[in-house]
Amino acid sequence: MTNMERQRRHLYDTRVCQVCKGGEESILHVLRDCPAMSGIWTRVVPPQRQREFFNASLLSWLFENLGHDADMGGYLWSTFFAMAAWWGWKWRC
């Protein structure tokens, strides 16, 4: 559960991300937009795909990346993406 959802349910008094202290903690912030994760993504997402990658809505972002089976030097992008997103989520818990 993110801080935005905790606050919506009156379980927490702030929506702010406790990692970066600079944004509202939504699912997309946790998985992509928090500096803790965006630094990783900018290193692995090809520069020509970064604009689309960082500007998509949550569902578009998930569907596009989970359905993208490009070979990225011995691994499939969709597998790498899923593992990186899972790791980012688990790291915060």
C-alpha distances in whole Angstrom, upper triangle without the diagonal:
4,7,8,6,7,10,11,10,13,11,11,14,13,11,13,12,13,15,17,17,18,16,13,10,9,8,12,12,10,12,16,16,16,19,18,17,20,23,22,22,25,27,26,26,30,31,32,29,27,27,26,23,22,23,21,19,16,17,21,19,18,21,23,22,22,25,27,29,31,33,32,34,34,30,29,26,24,24,23,21,18,19,18,15,14,16,14,10,12,14,11,9
4,5,5,6,9,10,11,12,11,10,12,10,8,10,9,10,12,14,14,15,12,9,6,6,7,10,9,8,11,14,14,13,16,15,15,17,20,20,20,23,25,25,25,28,29,30,27,25,25,24,21,20,20,19,17,14,17,20,18,17,21,23,22,22,25,27,29,31,33,31,34,34,30,29,26,24,24,23,20,19,19,18,15,15,16,13,10,12,13,10,10
4,5,5,6,8,10,10,9,7,8,7,5,7,7,9,11,13,12,13,11,8,5,7,9,12,11,10,13,16,15,13,17,16,17,19,21,22,22,25,27,27,27,31,31,32,29,26,26,26,23,21,22,21,19,17,20,22,21,21,24,26,25,25,29,30,32,34,36,34,37,37,34,32,29,27,27,26,24,22,23,21,18,18,19,16,13,15,16,12,12
4,6,5,6,9,10,10,9,9,8,5,8,9,11,14,15,13,13,10,7,6,6,9,11,10,11,14,16,15,14,18,18,18,19,22,23,23,25,28,28,27,30,30,32,28,26,25,25,23,20,20,19,17,15,18,20,20,20,23,25,24,25,28,29,32,34,36,34,37,38,34,32,29,27,28,27,24,23,24,22,19,19,20,18,15,18,18,15,15
4,5,5,6,9,9,9,11,10,8,11,12,14,16,18,17,17,14,10,9,8,9,13,13,13,15,17,17,17,20,20,20,21,25,25,24,27,29,29,29,32,32,33,30,28,27,26,24,22,22,21,18,15,17,21,20,20,22,25,25,24,27,29,32,34,36,35,38,38,34,32,30,27,28,27,24,23,24,23,19,19,21,18,15,17,19,15,15
4,5,5,6,5,5,8,8,8,11,12,13,16,17,16,17,15,12,10,10,12,15,15,14,17,19,19,18,21,21,21,23,26,26,26,29,31,31,31,34,35,36,33,30,30,29,27,25,25,24,21,19,21,24,23,23,26,28,27,27,30,32,35,37,39,37,40,40,36,35,32,30,30,29,26,25,25,24,21,20,21,19,16,18,19,15,14
4,5,5,6,5,6,6,6,10,12,13,17,18,16,17,14,11,10,11,14,16,15,16,19,21,20,19,22,22,23,24,27,28,28,30,32,33,32,36,36,37,34,31,30,30,28,25,25,25,22,20,22,25,25,24,27,30,29,29,33,34,37,39,41,39,42,42,39,37,34,32,32,32,29,27,28,27,23,23,24,22,19,21,21,18,17
4,5,8,8,9,10,9,13,15,17,19,20,18,19,16,12,12,11,14,16,16,17,20,21,20,20,24,24,24,25,28,29,29,31,34,34,33,36,36,37,34,31,30,29,28,25,25,24,21,19,21,24,24,24,26,29,29,29,32,34,36,38,41,40,43,43,39,37,34,32,32,32,29,27,29,27,24,24,25,23,20,22,23,20,19
4,5,8,10,11,11,15,16,18,21,22,21,22,19,15,14,14,16,19,19,19,21,23,23,22,26,26,26,28,31,31,31,33,36,35,35,38,39,39,36,34,33,32,30,28,28,27,23,21,23,26,26,25,28,30,30,30,33,35,38,40,42,41,44,44,40,38,36,33,33,33,30,28,29,28,25,24,26,24,21,22,23,20,19
4,6,7,10,11,14,16,17,21,22,20,21,19,16,15,16,18,21,20,20,23,25,24,23,26,26,27,29,31,32,32,35,37,37,37,40,40,41,38,36,35,34,32,30,30,29,26,24,26,29,29,28,31,33,33,33,36,38,41,43,45,43,46,46,42,41,38,36,36,35,33,31,31,30,27,26,28,25,22,24,24,21,20
4,7,9,11,14,15,15,19,20,19,20,19,15,14,15,17,20,19,19,22,24,23,22,25,25,25,27,30,30,31,33,35,36,36,39,40,41,38,35,35,34,32,30,30,29,26,24,26,29,28,28,31,33,32,32,35,37,40,42,43,42,44,44,41,39,37,34,34,34,31,29,29,28,25,24,25,23,20,21,22,18,17
4,6,8,10,12,12,16,17,15,17,16,13,12,14,16,19,17,17,20,22,21,20,22,22,23,25,28,28,29,31,33,34,34,37,38,39,36,33,33,33,30,28,28,28,25,23,26,29,28,27,30,32,32,32,35,37,39,41,42,41,43,43,40,39,36,34,34,33,30,29,29,27,24,24,24,22,19,20,20,17,16
4,7,9,12,12,16,17,14,16,15,12,12,15,18,20,18,18,22,23,22,20,22,23,24,26,28,29,30,32,34,35,35,38,38,39,37,34,33,33,31,28,28,28,26,24,27,30,29,29,32,34,33,34,37,38,41,42,44,42,45,45,42,40,38,36,36,35,32,31,31,29,26,26,26,24,21,23,22,19,18
4,5,9,9,13,13,11,12,11,9,9,12,15,17,15,15,19,20,18,16,19,19,21,22,24,26,26,28,31,32,31,35,34,36,33,30,30,30,28,25,25,25,23,22,25,27,26,26,30,31,30,31,34,36,38,39,41,39,42,42,39,38,35,33,34,32,29,28,29,27,24,24,24,21,19,21,20,17,17
4,7,9,12,12,10,10,8,5,6,8,12,13,11,12,16,17,15,13,16,17,18,19,22,23,23,25,28,29,28,31,31,32,30,27,26,26,24,21,21,21,19,18,21,23,22,23,26,27,27,28,31,32,35,36,38,36,39,39,36,35,32,30,30,29,26,25,26,24,21,21,22,19,17,19,19,15,16
4,6,9,8,6,7,6,4,6,9,12,13,10,11,15,15,13,11,13,14,16,17,19,21,21,23,25,27,26,29,29,31,28,25,25,25,23,20,20,21,20,19,22,24,22,23,26,27,27,28,31,32,34,35,37,35,37,38,35,34,31,29,30,28,25,25,25,23,20,21,21,17,16,18,17,14,15
4,5,6,5,7,6,6,5,8,11,12,8,8,12,13,11,8,11,11,12,14,16,18,18,20,22,23,24,27,27,29,26,23,23,24,21,18,19,20,19,17,21,23,20,21,25,25,24,25,29,29,32,32,34,31,34,35,32,31,28,27,27,25,22,22,22,19,17,18,17,14,13,15,14,10,12
4,6,5,8,9,9,8,12,13,15,11,10,14,15,13,10,12,11,14,16,17,18,20,21,23,25,25,29,29,31,29,25,26,27,24,21,23,23,22,21,24,26,23,24,27,28,26,27,31,31,33,34,35,33,35,35,33,32,29,28,28,26,24,23,22,20,18,18,17,14,13,15,13,9,11
4,6,8,9,11,9,12,14,14,11,9,12,13,12,8,9,8,10,13,13,15,17,18,20,21,22,26,26,28,26,23,24,25,22,19,21,22,22,20,23,25,22,22,26,27,24,26,29,29,31,32,32,30,32,32,30,29,27,26,26,23,21,21,20,17,16,17,15,12,12,13,11,8,11
4,5,7,10,9,13,14,14,10,10,13,13,10,7,7,7,10,11,12,14,16,17,19,21,21,24,24,26,25,21,22,23,20,17,19,21,21,20,23,24,22,23,26,26,24,26,29,29,31,32,32,30,32,33,30,30,27,27,27,24,22,22,22,18,17,19,17,14,14,16,14,11,14
4,6,8,9,13,15,15,12,12,15,15,12,9,10,11,14,15,16,18,19,20,22,24,25,28,27,29,27,24,24,25,23,19,21,23,22,21,25,26,24,25,28,29,27,29,32,32,34,35,36,33,35,37,34,33,30,30,30,27,25,25,25,22,20,21,20,17,17,18,16,13,16
4,7,9,12,15,14,10,12,15,14,10,8,9,11,13,13,15,18,18,19,21,23,23,26,25,27,25,21,21,22,20,17,18,20,20,19,23,24,22,23,27,27,26,28,31,31,33,33,35,32,35,36,33,32,29,29,29,27,24,25,25,22,20,22,21,17,18,20,18,15,18
4,6,9,12,11,8,10,13,12,9,7,10,12,13,13,15,18,17,18,21,23,22,25,24,26,23,20,20,20,19,15,16,17,16,16,20,21,19,20,24,24,23,25,28,28,31,32,33,31,34,35,32,31,27,27,28,26,23,23,24,21,18,20,20,16,16,19,18,15,17
4,6,10,10,7,9,12,12,10,9,12,14,14,15,18,19,19,20,23,24,24,27,26,27,25,22,21,21,19,16,16,17,15,15,18,20,18,20,23,24,23,25,28,28,31,32,34,32,35,36,33,31,28,27,28,26,23,23,24,21,18,20,20,16,15,18,18,15,16
4,7,8,6,6,10,11,9,8,12,12,13,14,17,18,18,20,22,23,22,26,26,27,24,21,21,21,19,16,17,17,15,13,17,19,17,18,21,22,21,22,26,26,29,30,32,30,33,34,30,29,26,24,25,23,20,20,20,18,15,16,17,13,12,15,14,11,13
4,5,5,6,9,10,9,10,13,14,13,14,17,18,17,20,22,22,21,25,25,26,23,20,20,19,17,15,15,14,12,10,13,16,14,14,18,19,19,20,23,24,27,28,30,29,32,32,29,27,24,22,23,22,19,18,19,17,14,15,16,13,12,15,15,13,14
4,5,5,6,8,9,10,14,14,12,13,17,17,16,18,21,20,19,23,24,24,21,19,19,18,15,14,14,13,11,8,11,13,12,11,15,17,16,16,19,21,23,25,27,26,29,29,26,24,21,19,19,19,15,14,16,14,11,12,14,11,9,13,14,12,13
4,5,5,6,6,8,12,13,10,11,14,15,13,15,18,18,16,20,20,21,18,15,15,14,12,10,11,10,8,6,10,11,9,10,13,14,14,15,18,19,22,23,25,24,27,28,24,22,19,17,19,17,14,14,16,14,10,13,14,11,10,14,15,13,15
4,6,5,4,5,9,10,9,9,13,13,13,15,17,18,17,20,20,22,19,16,16,16,13,11,12,12,11,10,13,15,12,13,17,17,16,18,21,21,24,25,27,25,28,29,26,24,21,20,21,19,16,16,17,14,11,14,14,11,10,14,14,12,14
4,6,6,6,9,9,7,9,12,12,12,15,17,17,17,21,21,23,20,17,18,18,15,13,15,15,14,11,14,16,13,13,17,18,16,17,21,21,24,25,26,24,27,27,24,23,20,19,19,17,14,14,14,12,9,11,11,7,7,10,10,8,11
4,7,7,10,9,6,8,11,11,10,13,15,14,14,18,19,20,17,15,16,15,12,11,13,13,12,9,12,14,10,10,14,15,13,14,17,17,20,21,22,21,23,24,21,19,16,15,15,14,10,10,11,9,6,8,9,6,6,10,11,10,12
4,6,8,9,6,5,9,9,7,10,13,12,12,15,16,17,14,11,13,12,9,7,10,10,11,9,12,13,9,11,14,14,12,14,17,17,19,20,22,20,23,24,21,19,16,15,16,14,11,12,13,10,8,11,12,9,10,13,13,13,15
4,6,8,7,5,9,10,9,11,14,14,14,17,16,18,15,12,13,13,10,8,10,11,11,11,14,15,12,14,17,17,15,18,20,20,23,23,25,23,25,27,24,23,19,19,20,18,15,16,17,13,12,15,15,11,12,16,15,14,17
4,5,5,6,8,10,10,12,14,16,16,19,19,21,18,15,16,17,14,11,13,15,15,14,17,18,15,16,20,20,18,20,23,23,25,25,27,24,27,28,25,24,21,21,21,19,16,17,17,14,12,14,14,10,11,14,13,11,14
4,5,5,6,9,10,10,12,14,15,18,17,20,18,15,16,17,15,12,15,17,18,17,20,21,17,19,22,21,19,22,25,24,26,26,26,24,26,27,25,24,21,22,22,19,17,18,18,14,14,16,15,11,13,16,14,13,16
4,6,6,7,9,11,12,14,15,18,19,21,19,16,18,19,16,14,17,19,19,18,21,21,18,19,22,22,19,21,24,23,25,25,26,23,25,26,23,23,20,21,20,17,16,17,16,12,12,14,12,8,11,13,10,10,13
4,5,5,6,9,10,11,12,15,16,19,16,14,16,16,13,11,15,16,16,15,18,18,14,15,19,18,15,17,20,20,21,21,22,20,22,23,20,20,17,17,17,14,12,13,13,9,9,11,10,7,9,12,10,10,14
4,5,5,6,9,10,10,13,13,16,14,10,12,14,10,9,12,14,15,14,18,17,14,15,18,17,15,18,20,19,21,21,22,19,21,23,21,20,17,17,18,15,13,15,15,11,11,14,13,10,13,16,14,14,18
4,6,5,7,9,10,13,13,16,15,12,14,16,13,12,15,17,19,18,21,21,17,18,21,20,17,20,22,21,22,22,22,19,21,22,21,20,17,19,19,16,14,17,16,12,13,16,14,11,15,17,15,15,19
4,6,5,7,9,12,13,16,14,12,15,16,13,12,16,17,19,18,20,20,16,17,20,18,15,17,20,18,20,19,19,16,18,19,17,17,14,16,16,12,11,13,12,9,10,13,11,9,13,15,13,14,18
4,5,5,6,9,10,13,11,9,12,12,9,9,13,14,16,15,17,16,13,14,16,15,12,15,17,15,17,16,17,14,17,18,16,15,12,13,14,11,9,12,12,9,10,13,12,11,14,16,15,16,19
4,6,6,8,8,11,10,7,10,12,10,9,13,15,17,17,20,18,15,17,19,17,14,17,19,17,19,17,18,15,17,20,18,18,14,16,17,14,13,16,16,12,13,17,16,14,17,20,18,19,22
4,6,8,9,12,12,10,13,15,12,13,17,18,21,20,22,21,17,18,21,18,16,18,20,18,19,17,17,13,15,17,16,16,14,16,17,13,13,16,15,12,14,17,16,14,18,20,18,20,23
4,6,9,12,10,10,13,14,11,13,16,17,19,19,20,19,15,16,18,16,13,15,17,14,15,13,13,10,12,14,13,13,10,13,13,10,10,13,13,10,12,15,15,14,17,19,18,20,23
4,6,8,7,6,10,10,8,10,13,14,17,17,18,16,13,14,16,13,11,14,15,12,14,12,13,10,13,15,14,13,9,12,14,11,10,13,14,12,13,16,16,15,18,21,20,21,24
4,6,5,6,10,11,10,12,15,16,19,19,20,18,15,17,18,15,13,16,16,13,14,12,13,10,13,16,15,14,11,14,16,14,13,17,17,15,17,20,20,19,22,24,24,25,28
4,5,5,8,10,10,11,14,15,19,20,21,19,16,19,20,16,15,19,19,16,18,15,16,14,16,19,19,18,15,17,19,17,16,20,20,18,19,23,22,21,24,26,25,26,30
4,6,7,9,10,12,13,14,18,20,21,18,16,18,19,15,15,18,18,15,17,14,16,15,17,20,19,18,15,17,20,18,17,20,22,20,20,24,24,23,26,28,28,29,32
4,6,6,6,9,10,11,15,16,17,14,12,14,15,11,11,15,15,12,14,13,15,14,17,19,18,16,13,14,17,15,14,17,19,17,17,21,21,20,22,25,25,26,29
4,5,5,6,8,10,14,15,17,14,11,14,16,13,12,16,17,14,17,16,17,15,19,21,19,18,14,16,18,16,14,17,19,16,16,20,20,18,20,24,23,23,26
4,5,5,6,9,12,14,16,13,12,15,16,13,14,17,18,16,19,18,20,19,22,25,23,21,17,18,21,19,16,19,21,19,18,22,23,20,22,26,25,25,28
4,6,5,6,10,12,13,10,9,12,13,10,11,14,15,13,17,16,19,18,22,24,21,19,15,16,19,18,15,18,20,18,17,21,22,20,21,25,25,25,28
4,6,6,9,10,12,9,7,10,11,9,8,12,13,12,15,15,17,16,20,21,19,17,13,13,16,15,11,14,16,14,13,17,18,16,18,21,21,21,24
4,6,9,10,13,11,8,12,14,12,12,15,17,16,19,19,21,19,22,24,22,20,16,16,19,17,14,16,18,15,14,17,18,16,17,21,20,20,23
4,7,9,12,10,8,12,14,12,13,16,17,17,20,20,23,22,25,27,25,22,18,18,21,20,16,18,21,18,16,20,21,19,20,23,23,22,25
4,6,8,6,5,9,10,9,11,13,14,15,18,19,22,21,25,26,23,21,17,16,19,18,15,16,19,17,15,19,20,18,19,22,23,22,24
4,6,5,6,9,10,10,12,14,15,16,20,21,24,24,27,28,25,22,19,17,20,20,16,17,20,18,15,18,20,18,18,21,23,21,23
4,6,5,6,9,10,11,12,14,16,19,21,23,23,26,27,24,21,18,16,18,18,14,14,17,16,12,15,17,15,15,18,20,18,20
4,5,5,6,8,10,10,12,14,17,20,23,23,26,27,23,20,17,15,17,18,14,14,17,17,14,16,19,17,16,20,22,21,22
4,6,5,6,8,10,10,12,16,17,21,21,25,25,22,19,16,14,17,17,14,14,18,17,15,17,20,19,18,22,24,23,25
4,6,5,6,8,10,11,14,16,19,18,22,23,19,17,13,12,14,14,11,12,15,14,11,14,17,15,16,19,20,20,22
4,6,5,6,8,10,13,15,18,18,21,22,18,15,12,10,12,13,9,9,13,12,10,12,15,14,14,17,19,19,20
4,6,5,6,8,12,14,17,18,22,22,18,15,12,10,13,14,11,11,15,15,13,15,18,18,18,20,22,23,24
4,6,5,6,10,12,15,16,19,20,17,13,11,9,13,13,10,12,15,15,14,16,19,18,19,22,23,24,25
4,5,5,8,10,13,13,16,17,14,10,7,6,9,10,7,8,12,11,11,13,16,15,16,19,20,21,23
4,6,8,11,13,14,17,17,13,10,8,5,7,9,7,7,11,12,11,12,15,16,16,18,20,21,23
4,6,9,12,14,17,17,14,10,9,6,10,12,10,10,14,15,14,16,19,19,20,22,24,25,26
4,6,9,11,14,14,12,8,6,5,9,10,9,11,14,14,15,17,19,19,21,23,24,26,27
4,6,9,12,11,9,5,6,6,8,10,10,12,14,15,16,18,20,21,22,24,25,27,29
4,6,9,10,8,6,6,8,10,11,11,14,15,16,17,19,21,22,24,25,26,28,30
4,6,6,6,5,6,9,10,10,12,15,15,16,18,20,21,22,24,26,26,29,30
4,6,5,6,6,10,10,9,11,14,14,14,17,19,19,20,23,24,24,26,29
4,6,8,9,13,13,11,14,17,16,16,19,21,20,22,25,26,26,28,30
4,7,10,12,11,11,14,16,15,16,19,20,20,22,24,25,25,28,30
4,6,9,7,7,10,12,12,13,16,17,17,19,21,22,22,25,27
4,5,5,6,9,10,11,12,14,16,17,18,20,21,22,25,26
4,5,5,6,8,10,10,12,14,15,16,18,20,21,23,25
4,6,5,6,9,10,11,12,14,15,17,18,20,22,23
4,5,5,6,9,10,11,12,14,15,16,18,20,21
4,6,5,6,9,10,10,12,14,15,16,19,20
4,5,5,6,8,10,11,12,14,15,17,19
4,6,5,6,8,10,11,12,14,16,17
4,6,5,6,9,10,10,12,14,15
4,5,5,6,9,10,10,13,15
4,5,5,6,9,10,11,13
4,5,5,6,8,10,11
4,5,5,6,9,10
4,6,5,7,9
4,5,5,7
4,5,5
4,6
4
